[in-house]
Amino acid sequence: MNIEILCVGRLREKFYQDAAEEYLKRLGRYAKVRVLEVEEAKKGEKISPAGEEIIRGREAEKLLKLVRPGAYVVTLEISGKELSSEELAREISRLMVGGTDTVQFVIGGAIGLGKEIIRRADYHLSFSRMTFPHQLMRVILLEQVYRSFRIINSEPYHK
C-alpha cells in the first residue's frame, strides 16, 4: 500500500522534523510512505474571514494537484469522524483488503482546509475536537498510521 501525507507548509522546528523522520523510518517496513508539501500561502497578521477563505482556496488548489486519480483521500478536519486507534487500523486494513492502492491523508495549513479539497475527500477524519498546530498534526498522524500497522500485524503497541 502507498500512503501519502499531503501537507500545507514545511516542518520548521527540528524536533518535529526528527519525530516525523523517525516514524517515516518505522513505517518503511509496512508501506511506501511519502510526504508531499505545498507552499503555505502568505498572510498578514490581521486577515479578514474573506481573506482567509481566499488563502484556503489557493492552498486547496495546490493540494488538489497532488491528488492521484483513484486515490482514497482522507482530510484531517476538526469536524470529521473521530476514531480510536483500533478503528483507524480497521479502516486501513479494509482499504488494503479492498484493493486500494493509495491512501492520501491531507493536512491543511494554519487556517484549515479549503472547501474544494474537503469536497474531494472520501473520508473526513478528526483526531480531536481540539485544535493542533498543523506541524504537530503531521507527527501525530504518522504515529497513528504506524500504530495502525502494528495493530494490523498483531504486533505489540503502547495502549
C-alpha positions as CSV (number, residue, x, y, z in Angstrom):
1,M,0.0,0.0,0.0
2,N,1.1,3.5,-0.7
3,I,0.4,6.2,1.8
4,E,0.9,9.9,1.1
5,I,0.7,12.7,3.5
6,L,-0.3,15.9,1.7
7,C,0.6,18.9,3.8
8,V,0.5,22.7,3.6
9,G,3.8,24.1,4.7
10,R,7.1,22.6,5.9
11,L,8.2,21.3,9.3
12,R,10.2,24.2,10.6
13,E,11.3,23.0,14.1
14,K,13.9,20.4,14.3
15,F,12.1,18.4,17.0
16,Y,9.1,18.0,14.6
17,Q,11.4,17.0,11.7
18,D,13.2,14.4,13.9
19,A,9.9,12.9,15.1
20,A,8.5,12.7,11.6
21,E,11.6,11.2,10.2
22,E,11.6,8.5,12.9
23,Y,8.0,7.5,12.2
24,L,8.7,7.5,8.4
25,K,11.6,5.2,9.0
26,R,9.5,2.8,11.2
27,L,6.7,2.8,8.6
28,G,9.0,1.8,5.8
29,R,8.6,-1.9,6.7
30,Y,4.9,-1.8,6.3
31,A,4.1,0.6,3.4
32,K,5.6,3.0,1.0
33,V,5.0,6.4,2.7
34,R,5.7,9.8,1.2
35,V,5.2,13.3,2.5
36,L,4.3,15.9,-0.2
37,E,4.3,19.5,0.8
38,V,2.8,22.5,-0.9
39,E,3.8,26.1,-0.1
40,E,1.8,27.8,2.6
41,A,0.1,31.0,1.3
42,K,1.4,34.2,2.6
43,K,-0.8,36.0,5.1
44,G,-0.5,39.1,7.3
45,E,-1.2,39.4,11.0
46,K,-4.8,40.6,10.6
47,I,-6.8,38.9,7.9
48,S,-10.5,39.1,7.2
49,P,-12.7,36.0,7.0
50,A,-13.0,36.6,3.3
51,G,-9.2,36.8,3.1
52,E,-8.9,33.5,5.0
53,E,-11.3,31.9,2.5
54,I,-9.1,33.0,-0.4
55,I,-6.0,31.6,1.2
56,R,-7.7,28.3,2.0
57,G,-8.8,28.2,-1.7
58,R,-5.3,28.8,-3.0
59,E,-3.9,26.1,-0.8
60,A,-6.7,23.7,-1.8
61,E,-5.8,24.2,-5.4
62,K,-2.2,23.2,-4.8
63,L,-3.3,20.2,-2.8
64,L,-5.7,19.1,-5.4
65,K,-2.9,19.0,-8.0
66,L,-1.3,16.3,-5.8
67,V,-4.3,14.1,-5.5
68,R,-3.8,11.0,-7.6
69,P,-6.6,9.6,-9.7
70,G,-8.2,6.7,-7.9
71,A,-6.6,7.6,-4.5
72,Y,-8.6,7.3,-1.4
73,V,-8.4,10.8,0.1
74,V,-8.8,11.4,3.9
75,T,-8.9,15.0,5.1
76,L,-8.0,15.8,8.7
77,E,-10.7,18.1,10.0
78,I,-11.9,19.1,13.4
79,S,-15.5,18.3,12.2
80,G,-14.5,14.9,10.8
81,K,-15.3,11.5,12.4
82,E,-13.3,10.6,15.5
83,L,-11.9,7.1,15.6
84,S,-10.0,5.0,18.1
85,S,-6.5,3.7,17.1
86,E,-8.1,0.3,16.6
87,E,-10.8,1.7,14.4
88,L,-8.3,3.6,12.2
89,A,-6.4,0.3,11.9
90,R,-9.6,-1.5,10.8
91,E,-10.2,1.3,8.2
92,I,-6.7,1.0,6.8
93,S,-7.0,-2.8,6.7
94,R,-10.3,-2.6,5.0
95,L,-8.8,-0.4,2.3
96,M,-5.9,-2.7,1.8
97,V,-8.1,-5.8,1.5
98,G,-10.4,-3.9,-0.8
99,G,-7.5,-3.3,-3.2
100,T,-7.0,0.4,-2.5
101,D,-3.5,1.2,-3.9
102,T,-3.0,4.7,-2.5
103,V,-4.4,6.5,0.6
104,Q,-3.7,10.2,0.8
105,F,-4.1,12.0,4.1
106,V,-4.5,15.8,3.8
107,I,-3.4,18.2,6.5
108,G,-4.3,21.9,5.9
109,G,-2.3,24.9,6.9
110,A,-2.7,27.2,9.9
111,I,-6.2,28.3,8.9
112,G,-7.5,25.0,7.8
113,L,-8.6,23.3,4.6
114,G,-10.4,24.9,1.6
115,K,-13.9,23.7,0.6
116,E,-12.6,22.3,-2.7
117,I,-10.3,19.7,-1.1
118,I,-12.9,18.9,1.6
119,R,-15.4,18.1,-1.2
120,R,-12.9,15.8,-2.9
121,A,-12.3,13.7,0.3
122,D,-13.6,10.2,0.6
123,Y,-13.4,10.3,4.4
124,H,-13.3,13.2,6.9
125,L,-11.2,12.2,9.9
126,S,-10.8,14.1,13.2
127,F,-8.2,13.3,15.8
128,S,-10.0,15.5,18.4
129,R,-12.3,18.5,18.7
130,M,-9.2,20.3,20.0
131,T,-7.1,22.4,17.6
132,F,-3.5,21.3,17.0
133,P,-0.7,23.1,15.1
134,H,-0.6,21.7,11.6
135,Q,3.1,20.8,12.1
136,L,2.4,18.7,15.2
137,M,-0.6,17.1,13.4
138,R,1.8,15.6,10.9
139,V,3.7,13.9,13.6
140,I,0.5,12.7,15.3
141,L,-0.8,11.3,12.0
142,L,2.4,9.5,11.2
143,E,2.4,8.0,14.7
144,Q,-1.2,6.8,14.4
145,V,-0.6,5.3,10.9
146,Y,2.4,3.5,12.4
147,R,0.3,2.3,15.3
148,S,-2.3,1.1,12.8
149,F,0.1,-1.1,11.0
150,R,1.4,-2.5,14.4
151,I,-2.3,-3.4,15.2
152,I,-3.0,-4.8,11.8
153,N,0.1,-7.1,12.1
154,S,-0.8,-8.1,15.7
155,E,2.4,-6.6,17.0
156,P,2.7,-5.0,20.4
157,Y,1.9,-1.3,20.7
158,H,1.5,1.1,23.7
159,K,-2.1,1.2,24.9
